[in-house]
């Protein structure tokens, strides 16, 4: 899977775990996109065919970021004072999820070892 790590997840350790699992990982920091507005970042991810992995809860707003408009959005919800074990569990949950399911056009919220999946919001025209 092609993944872009948001700047709030840009640690070398997270990128390494995902790369060791066989994923193509780019980071906001590596690509010089630090501080880019969220609206631009998600469009770049889609253009590159990459899912966005972030801890920015704003990307969980399906009204603003309708999952079907993008290559996939994964929001990691970690405890306020997250520890190494919390990060590891979240990334392992993501890796396991990507092995069994397709995140394309979906929003995944990863929290406490679980993936909550949210589909796109249907437009009123489709109803």
ChimeraX attribute file (.defattr): number of C-alpha atoms within 10 A of each C-alpha:
attribute: neighborCount
match mode: 1-to-1
recipient: residues
	/A:1	19
	/A:2	15
	/A:3	24
	/A:4	27
	/A:5	24
	/A:6	23
	/A:7	20
	/A:8	14
	/A:9	20
	/A:10	19
	/A:11	13
	/A:12	9
	/A:13	12
	/A:14	16
	/A:15	21
	/A:16	13
	/A:17	16
	/A:18	18
	/A:19	15
	/A:20	9
	/A:21	15
	/A:22	12
	/A:23	16
	/A:24	14
	/A:25	18
	/A:26	19
	/A:27	22
	/A:28	20
	/A:29	16
	/A:30	11
	/A:31	9
	/A:32	10
	/A:33	15
	/A:34	15
	/A:35	11
	/A:36	12
	/A:37	9
	/A:38	14
	/A:39	11
	/A:40	10
	/A:41	18
	/A:42	24
	/A:43	15
	/A:44	16
	/A:45	22
	/A:46	17
	/A:47	11
	/A:48	13
	/A:49	17
	/A:50	24
	/A:51	25
	/A:52	27
	/A:53	25
	/A:54	22
	/A:55	20
	/A:56	16
	/A:57	12
	/A:58	12
	/A:59	23
	/A:60	21
	/A:61	11
	/A:62	16
	/A:63	10
	/A:64	10
	/A:65	19
	/A:66	21
	/A:67	25
	/A:68	17
	/A:69	14
	/A:70	23
	/A:71	23
	/A:72	24
	/A:73	30
	/A:74	27
	/A:75	23
	/A:76	24
	/A:77	18
	/A:78	16
	/A:79	11
	/A:80	6
	/A:81	6
	/A:82	10
	/A:83	10
	/A:84	7
	/A:85	9
	/A:86	17
	/A:87	18
	/A:88	15
	/A:89	17
	/A:90	22
	/A:91	20
	/A:92	16
	/A:93	18
	/A:94	22
	/A:95	17
	/A:96	13
	/A:97	16
	/A:98	14
	/A:99	10
	/A:100	8
	/A:101	8
	/A:102	11
	/A:103	20
	/A:104	18
	/A:105	19
	/A:106	22
	/A:107	29
	/A:108	24
	/A:109	22
	/A:110	22
	/A:111	17
	/A:112	13
	/A:113	14
	/A:114	14
	/A:115	19
	/A:116	12
	/A:117	12
	/A:118	17
	/A:119	14
	/A:120	16
	/A:121	12
	/A:122	10
	/A:123	7
	/A:124	6
	/A:125	5
	/A:126	5
	/A:127	5
